[in-house]
């Protein structure tokens, strides 16, 4: 799993990648501040974007977020 946050590059969005594989086709589902990203071929959740991330957690990093 990879997490990325850079306020200057992608605004206030935490990007979460669950797999390194890139699906050919994706589908998205938006729920409030969360966009879920699925592999359309098998409905696996491959990533998500958390908008307004700083309102949910304190982020003092530009780039890769360590867990």
C-alpha positions as CSV (number, residue, x, y, z in Angstrom):
1,X,0.0,0.0,0.0
2,X,1.3,3.5,-0.9
3,X,0.1,6.8,0.6
4,X,0.9,10.1,-0.9
5,X,0.2,13.7,0.2
6,X,1.5,16.9,-1.3
7,X,-0.5,20.0,-0.6
8,X,1.2,22.0,-3.3
9,X,1.0,19.4,-6.0
10,X,-2.4,17.8,-5.5
11,X,-4.0,20.2,-3.0
12,X,-5.5,18.7,0.1
13,X,-5.9,15.2,-1.1
14,X,-4.5,12.0,0.4
15,X,-3.9,9.5,-2.4
16,X,-4.0,5.8,-1.3
17,X,-2.9,3.0,-3.7
18,X,-3.6,-0.6,-2.6
19,X,-1.8,-2.3,-5.5
20,X,1.0,-1.4,-7.8
21,X,-0.9,-3.0,-10.8
22,X,-2.5,-0.5,-13.1
23,X,-6.0,-1.6,-14.2
24,X,-6.8,-1.2,-17.9
25,X,-10.2,0.3,-17.0
26,X,-11.4,1.8,-13.7
27,X,-14.7,2.8,-12.2
28,X,-15.1,5.3,-9.4
29,X,-17.6,5.8,-6.7
30,X,-17.8,9.0,-4.7
31,X,-19.0,9.1,-1.1
32,X,-18.7,12.5,0.6
33,X,-14.9,13.3,0.7
34,X,-13.8,9.9,-0.5
35,X,-13.5,8.7,-4.1
36,X,-13.1,4.9,-4.3
37,X,-11.3,3.5,-7.3
38,X,-12.1,0.0,-8.6
39,X,-10.6,-2.2,-11.2
40,X,-13.6,-2.5,-13.6
41,X,-12.7,-6.0,-14.7
42,X,-13.0,-7.6,-11.3
43,X,-14.4,-4.9,-9.0
44,X,-11.3,-5.0,-6.8
45,X,-10.7,-1.8,-4.8
46,X,-7.3,-0.5,-6.1
47,X,-7.2,2.9,-4.5
48,X,-8.9,5.9,-3.0
49,X,-8.6,9.6,-2.8
50,X,-9.5,11.4,0.5
51,X,-10.4,15.0,-0.2
52,X,-10.0,17.6,2.5
53,X,-7.6,15.2,4.2
54,X,-6.2,17.7,6.7
55,X,-9.7,17.9,8.3
56,X,-9.4,14.2,9.1
57,X,-5.8,13.9,10.2
58,X,-2.7,16.0,10.7
59,X,-0.4,15.7,7.7
60,X,3.0,17.4,7.8
61,X,4.6,15.7,4.8
62,X,5.1,16.4,1.2
63,X,5.3,13.1,-0.7
64,X,5.2,9.5,0.6
65,X,3.3,9.1,3.9
66,X,4.8,6.6,6.3
67,X,2.4,4.5,8.4
